[in-house]
């Protein structure tokens, strides 16, 4: 796991977006796994800038989002379909038919989840998966106690997650109780993981993810098992890391490391 600490969220966003852009430039038909919430917003703004100012081309890219609330239509203002359209898709040249977000209104959730898994595989698997982290250490909607081998499925949200996400809704009781989410096992099959976290509210979860044991109580800790995971943090999110100086030392010395 590579730990990259930036002074500001803006710097963090530029670095994380640069990592994703590098994948697209190396493989124009890359398959991207995308996330929602406040953490990826700066990354999406930078990807849009790279597209408009530097010609980053999404015309052959395929995308798969991590999750969606059950009960919200694609047109609902708080759905992740709406979030992705407004914050990324309508600003870049990705073909709509190449974008995939779980359905919150399917008539058969079990069948849809299997189709989603199968379609990811049919597209060659995810090249780079963007992730945030919940205040309780979850990734996607894989709440504490989720199996680290879990696949895309219907998941009941924890009270803490509902409370954390209430700020995006008019009233706390409007937050859906269920979601479709990629599983931890699905996420770990991506060739590269890029997790971003900012703010003091994420500091405890980040420390448990990076320096705690691998446990289903902190599903983000499964990133310790991945051979190519990059974690982008700002100073506040990195505040509780006991090995923080060492992570900075690694990044300082990395350019001089043997390449073969």
N, C-alpha and C positions, 0 to 999 in steps of 0.2 A: 504494500500500500504506500503510495507516494503522498506525502502531506505537504501542501503548498499554502503558505500563510501570506496573505496580502494585507496591506495597511488599511485598505478601504474596500467596501463592497463593489465599487466601480472597478477597481483594479482586479479584484477577484473575478468579476464578470468578464472582463476582457481576456483574462488568462484562460478561463474555462471555455469561453466561446472560441478562442484560438485553438484549443485542443480539439473541439468538435469540427471546426473549419478545416483543420489539417487532415482529418479523416475524409472529409468530402473532397478536398483537393486531390488526395491520393487515390480515392475511389469514388468517382462521380456518381455511381449508382449505389452509394452506401445506404444501409438501412439504419435509421436513427430511432432510438427509444427516447421518448420525450416525457417531461414531467410538467405538472402545474403547480399552482401556489405562488407565494411571493418570492421564494428563493430563485426560481429560474428567470424572473422578469428581466433582470439586467443582462442575462445571457441572451435572451431573445432579442432585446434591443440591439445588442452588439452584432448578432447574426444578421439582423435586418440591415444594419449599417454596412456590414461587410458585403452583403448582397448589392445594396444600392451604390456604394462608393467604390467597391473593389471587385465587383463582378462575381462574388461567390454564387455558384450556380446550383440551384436545387432542382433543376428540371428532371433529373433522373433519380432523385432521392426518393426513398420510401420511408414512411414514419409509422411508428406504433406508440400510442400513448399508454401510460401505466395503468390508468384507472378512470372510472366515471361513477358518479352517484346514481344509485338506483332510483327510478321514479322521475328523473329530470329528462325532458326531451332534448334533442340536439339544439333546439331553438331557445331553450330556457336561458335566461340571462346569467344564471349561476352554474350552468353546466360547464363541464370541461371542454365540450365541443365549442361552446361560445368563447371560452377563454382562449383556446388555441387559435380560433379564427381571428379574434381581435388582436392578439398579442404577437402572432407569428404568421400564420398561413396567408392572410390577405395581403401581407407586405412582401412576400417572396414569391418565387416562380415555381413552387412545388405543385404538381398536378393534384387536384382534389381527389382523384381516384387513387392516388398513392398514399393518402393520409388515412390512418386507421385509429379510431378511438372506441373503446368499449361502449356498447349500447346500454343505456340505462332503462330502456323501455322494451327490450326484447320479450317475446312471449315464452321463450325457453332459455333460461339463463345457463343451465348446464350445457346444452347443445352449443350455445353461443361461445361459452368459455373454451370448449374443445375446439371450435372453429378458429378462435383467435390464436390458440396455441399452434394449431396446424398451419395457419396462414403465415405466422412468423417463420416457421420452419420452411414452408414452401418458398418464401422470399429469401432464403439463405441464412436466416438468423440475424440477430441485431449486431451491428458493428460497434456502435457506441451507445450506451444507455446513460441518459442524464437523470440524476436523482436529487431529491431533497431529503431532509430528515425531520421527523416529527419531534416534538418536545419530549416524548417518551422513548425516542430512539427507533421509531418504525420507519421503514421505507415503503413507498407506495402506500397502500392501505393494509399492509401486513402488520397488524397490531401485535403487541406483546403476547407471547405464547404461540404465535403462528409457526408452523413447521418451516424449517429452513430448506426443506425439499418441496415446498408447496408450489402449485401451479396456478394459472389463472382461474379465478373462482369468485363466487359471491361471498362477501365478508361483512360481518356485523361490526360497526365502528365502535370504538371505545368511547366512554364518556369524555375522556380528556381530548380525544381527537375532535369530537363534536363541539366541545367548548372552544378549542383552539380555532376551529373553522367558522365559528359563529360570526366572526367579524366580517365575513364575506356575504352574510345574509341579513335580511331586514330584522329578523327575530331569531333567537337561538333555537326556538322550536321548529324553524323552517329547515334546519340542517337535516338532510336525510340520515337515517340510521344505518342504511346498507349501501354497499358499493360493490362494483366489479373491479377486481384488481389483479394485475399480474402477480404471480407468486414469487417468493424469494428464489426458489429453484429456477424459475423462468428468467429472472433478472440476472442470476449468476451465470447463465449461459451466454450472455452478451460478451463479445470479445474484449470490450473495454468498458469500464464504468467510470463515470464522472459525477461525483457527489459534491454539491455546493451547500454551504451553511454559513449564515451570517447572523450576528447579533448575540447578545448575552443570553437570551432565552434558549439558545441552542447549545450553550457551552457544556452543560452537564451531559446531554445526550451525545455530543461529539466526543467527549472524553471517554464515555463508556463504550462507544463504537470503536474507537481506535485503540484504547489502552486496557479495556476490560476484557473479560472472557468472551468467547464466541457463545452466544446464548440466544434462545428464542425469545427471551424477555427483552432483548434489544436486537431487533431483526437486522438493523443496519450493521451490527457486528459481523454479519456474514461476509461483509466486504473483505475481512481479514483472510478469507479463504480464496479470494480471487487473485489470479496472477497479474492482473493489469488494471488496478483500481487507483484513480487519482482523486484526492480529496482537496477541494479548494475552500479555504476558510478565510474569514477576516479576523482581525485581532480579537474582537470580542468573542467570537465563536471558539477561538483557540485558547481562551483564557484559562481553562481548567486542565490543559494538557501538562502532565508532569515532565514529559520529554520534549517540550517545545523547543528548547535551545538546540537539541540534537536534530530535530526536523529541519530547522533553519540551516544548521551546519551541513546536512546532507545536500540541501538545495544549492548551497554556496559551492560545495566541492564537486557537484555532479558534472559540470562541464569538463573537468579534468579527469574523470574516471575512464579507465580503458574501455574501448568500444568493442573489443573482441577478445 
